[in-house]
Amino acid sequence: MIMCQFYILYSSILDKYYIGHTCDNIEERLRKHNTNHKGFTGGVNDWVLLYQESFLDKQGAYAREREVKRWKSRKKIEKLISK
């Protein structure tokens, strides 16, 4: 059975959050975010994992990602992380 993760990363350089999901190893995914590549996380390499939730399948993790992104609220994200 594949376990998938919904996760929230934070960059202190950008003072921004990144919301995503993966069915890969979460540490490997974080390493990829911290490499120099094109895309939102590629410009800096200080991303840290602040929050994660496990799901039994990709659909569940992706649904949670979309739900949190729809909030469009930094305060709600920070409240979730602080729990």
Backbone torsions as a table, in degrees:
resi	resn	phi	psi	omega
1	MET	NA	133.8	179.4
2	ILE	-87.7	127.6	172.3
3	MET	-99.0	133.0	179.7
4	CYS	-116.1	156.4	-176.7
5	GLN	-122.9	138.7	163.1
6	PHE	-97.8	135.9	-175.6
7	TYR	-144.9	158.4	175.8
8	ILE	-127.8	125.7	176.4
9	LEU	-107.7	159.6	177.1
10	TYR	-136.7	139.2	173.9
11	SER	-115.9	119.3	177.9
12	SER	-73.6	-27.5	177.1
13	ILE	-63.2	-47.4	-179.1
14	LEU	-86.8	-18.0	-171.8
15	ASP	53.8	48.9	-179.0
16	LYS	-136.2	156.5	175.1
17	TYR	-103.4	151.5	172.3
18	TYR	-124.7	130.1	-178.2
19	ILE	-113.6	129.2	-178.3
20	GLY	-155.4	-176.8	175.5
21	HIS	-145.0	155.7	178.6
22	THR	-155.5	153.3	170.3
23	CYS	-110.3	4.6	174.4
24	ASP	-87.0	174.7	173.9
25	ASN	-60.4	129.8	-173.5
26	ILE	-65.2	-36.1	178.4
27	GLU	-66.5	-38.4	177.4
28	GLU	-67.1	-39.3	178.6
29	ARG	-63.4	-42.5	178.1
30	LEU	-62.4	-41.3	177.8
31	ARG	-59.1	-41.5	179.2
32	LYS	-65.0	-39.5	177.6
33	HIS	-61.4	-32.9	-176.4
34	ASN	-89.0	10.2	174.0
35	THR	-96.4	159.0	-179.7
36	ASN	-75.6	111.9	179.4
37	HIS	-151.7	167.2	174.9
38	LYS	-75.3	146.4	-179.1
39	GLY	125.8	173.0	-172.8
40	PHE	-58.4	-42.0	-175.1
41	THR	-90.9	-4.3	-171.3
42	GLY	-75.9	-19.8	-174.5
43	GLY	-76.3	-23.0	-179.1
44	VAL	-130.1	164.1	-178.6
45	ASN	-129.5	36.6	179.9
46	ASP	-114.8	20.8	-179.1
47	TRP	-64.7	133.1	176.1
48	VAL	-125.3	145.7	178.4
49	LEU	-80.1	119.0	-179.8
50	LEU	-103.8	-25.2	-171.2
51	TYR	-157.3	144.7	172.9
52	GLN	-154.1	152.6	174.2
53	GLU	-132.1	141.9	179.5
54	SER	-97.2	144.7	178.3
55	PHE	-134.7	154.4	-179.5
56	LEU	-75.7	-20.2	-178.4
57	ASP	-148.1	167.2	-178.6
58	LYS	-63.4	-36.5	-178.3
59	GLN	-60.9	-42.0	179.6
60	GLY	-65.1	-44.8	179.5
61	ALA	-64.5	-42.6	-179.5
62	TYR	-68.2	-37.9	177.4
63	ALA	-61.9	-41.5	179.0
64	ARG	-66.0	-39.8	176.3
65	GLU	-58.1	-48.9	-179.6
66	ARG	-62.9	-39.7	179.5
67	GLU	-59.6	-49.1	-177.6
68	VAL	-68.1	-38.9	178.0
69	LYS	-63.7	-33.1	178.6
70	ARG	-66.2	-22.9	178.3
71	TRP	-59.6	-38.2	-176.1
72	LYS	48.6	41.8	-175.2
73	SER	-138.3	112.7	177.2
74	ARG	-62.4	-38.6	-179.4
75	LYS	-62.8	-42.0	179.1
76	LYS	-67.0	-38.0	177.7
77	ILE	-64.0	-45.3	-179.2
78	GLU	-66.4	-32.9	176.0
79	LYS	-66.3	-42.8	177.9
80	LEU	-60.8	-45.3	-178.9
81	ILE	-63.6	-37.1	-175.1
82	SER	-75.4	-11.4	-179.4
83	LYS	-70.1	NA	NA
